[in-house]
Amino acid sequence: MADMHASELAIQGAVVQGTNAKQSPARFCYREYLSSIGLSHDCFLDEFSPCQKQCIHSAFAHAIREGRFGSSRNRKTNKSKSVRATLDCMA
């Protein structure tokens, strides 16, 4: 968790406010998703193999596409561009 906090501080110091405003909801969605699948303790997925990480990230992308997390709870299907932007923020 200390690493996550340090990375957020580094992001805030290195990125303009407009970018922070776009990335903050993505980080919130990711944390909310990890919590929903019981992984809130491991946001970097350190205990998983690369293949397992890919499966988790794919499932997260699917949840974003369906609009299950964050500000898009109205269950609308998000465009692939929105899904990609969210994943890019997490990369």
N, C-alpha and C positions, 0 to 999 in steps of 0.2 A: 504494500500500500504506500510505503514511503517513496518507492520508485514512481508510482502513478502521480503522487503529489508533486514530486520533483519535476516530472515531465510536464505537468500542467503549468508549473511556475516558469519553466524554460520556454514553453509555448507562448505564454503571456508576454514574456520579455522579448521574444524574437519575432512576433507576428503582429500585424496591424489589427486594430479593433474589429474591422469588418470581417476579417478571417476568423477571429476568435468567436464572433457572434454566430458564424456558420458552423464552426467545429464543436462548440459547446453542446448543442443539441445532439450531435452525433455521439459524443462521448457519453452523454446521459442515456441515450438509447442503448448503447453497448453495455453500460453498467446495468441498466434495467434488464436487458436480455440475459446477461450472465446470471443475475440474481434469480431470474425466473427459471433457469435450468440448474440452479444450485451451485453455481460457480463464482459467486461474488467474491470469494476469497482468492481467486487466481485470475486476475484480469489479463495477465500476459500468457495465460495457459501454459505455464512452465512445466506442468506435470503431464503434458500430452505430447504425443509424437507429432511430427509434421503432418502426417495424414489425418490424424484426429483433429488437429487445429484447423485444417482445411475444411473438414466436415462441419465443425462448429461455426466457422466463419460463413460457410455456405448456408447453414441453417439460419444464422443471423441475417444474412442477405435476404433470405426468403421471408423472414418475419418483417423486415423493412419493406419489402415489396408488397406485402399484404397490408401494411399500415398498422401493425399491431403495437408499435411502441412509439413513444415520444409524442410530438404534437400532431401526428397524423392518425389519431385514434378513431377517426371517423370511418375507418375500414375501407377507405378508397385504395385502389391499387396504385402504387407509386410507379412512376416511369423508371426505366432502367438507369437513366441519367441521375436520378435522385438516389437510387440504390448505390450506384458507383461512387457518387460524391460522398455518401456516408461511409462506405468502405475505405475510400481514399483518406478520409479524416482519421480513420483508425489505423492506417498502415504506418 
